[in-house]
Amino acid sequence: QHQVPDDLKKRVTAYFTYYHARLGQKQESLLNSLPSFLRAEVTRFKNAEILRVPIFKDCSMEVIDAVAEQLKPTVCLPGEYIVRKGDVGRDMFFLTSGTVEVVSEDGSQIFAELGPGAFFGEMALLLPKARRTASVRAK
């Protein structure tokens, strides 16, 4: 989906060439074996559009990097509930593709439809143990 800039690709390649020449070890996750400064740059680039949401506009680069490192891709099947009203919120979600519906507790009413670039669940970051105020399901 995103093309990593050539100079960053060269830096990552150079790092692994050096790393394997010196240590000769294979790592399960190439990204996790990068030094933190290089991993942060790759992660920041990979998640740039997600991290441009208003909730992060006044955050320092250190906070942005910390959030970017915690992002995990999730795939949801159509009709699957991502969150349910009343549940304790633990995650915030960013949509990069697909559509979700904000629905009533029984799922019979659709209050809103969200698509790529939207986010939900931000109260989970702002208020620990906050209860979900709506149910959201994949469309």
Residue pairs with C-beta under 8 A, 6 or more apart in sequence:
1 96
2 45
2 46
4 12
4 42
4 45
4 46
5 45
8 41
8 42
8 45
11 38
12 30
12 34
12 38
12 42
15 34
15 35
15 38
16 30
19 25
19 33
20 26
27 33
31 39
31 42
31 43
32 39
34 42
39 69
40 65
40 68
40 69
43 65
43 68
43 69
43 71
44 51
44 64
44 65
44 68
46 68
47 68
47 71
49 96
49 117
50 71
50 94
50 96
50 119
51 64
51 67
51 68
53 94
53 119
55 119
55 122
55 125
56 63
56 64
56 67
59 67
71 94
74 82
74 93
76 82
76 98
76 100
76 138
77 138
78 138
78 139
79 137
79 138
80 137
80 138
81 135
81 136
81 137
82 93
82 100
82 136
82 137
82 138
83 89
83 93
83 120
83 121
83 132
83 134
83 135
83 136
84 105
84 132
84 135
85 105
85 131
85 132
85 133
85 134
85 135
86 105
86 131
86 132
87 131
87 132
88 129
88 130
88 131
88 132
89 121
89 123
89 124
89 127
89 130
89 131
89 132
90 124
91 121
91 124
92 119
92 120
92 121
92 122
92 124
92 125
93 119
93 120
93 121
93 136
94 118
94 119
95 114
95 115
95 116
95 117
95 118
95 119
96 116
97 116
98 115
98 116
98 138
98 139
99 113
99 114
99 115
99 138
99 139
100 113
100 114
100 118
100 120
100 136
100 137
100 138
100 139
101 110
101 111
101 112
101 113
101 114
101 136
101 137
101 139
102 110
102 111
102 112
102 113
102 114
102 120
102 134
102 135
102 136
103 109
103 110
103 111
103 134
103 135
103 136
103 137
104 111
104 135
105 135
107 135
107 137
111 134
113 139
114 120
114 136
120 134
120 136
121 132
121 136
123 130
123 132
123 133
124 130
